[in-house]
Amino acid sequence: GVASNGAVHPLLDRERPRVAGRVQTKGRGEHFDQCAAHTGLQCIQSSTAFIDQDLKGADGCFQCWPRSHLEHPRMTKDIWRGRSDWVPLTDEELMSLEERGLSAKKVPVSA
């Protein structure tokens, strides 16, 4: 993807992400920033924008899944990846969130 200023995001031209050894066709690196052992909202994510972001996301616009923290215990309790504070999600797990009515939300910010 190309941003409005012509810059190319370095990850968009690479091989698709792998989770649990399998290439993901839906996901673009979605993950939980909290291990299964932590309950409630224990870990906080932040980012700093050095350039303006747009909703098209070609410039790395921040994305979250509102209310996904409610699914966190169910999705991380019995998986090996759940031991880490960085839990990448599979395509199947993303579809599970969608089946429960959740969807990704991009949050553009100005630098």
Secondary structure, DSSP 8 states (H G I E B T S, - for coil): -B-TTS-B-TTTTS---EETTEE-SS-SS-EESS-TT--SS--------SS---TT-TT--EEE-TTGGGTHHHHHTTSGGGGSS-EE--HHHHHHHHHTT---EEE----
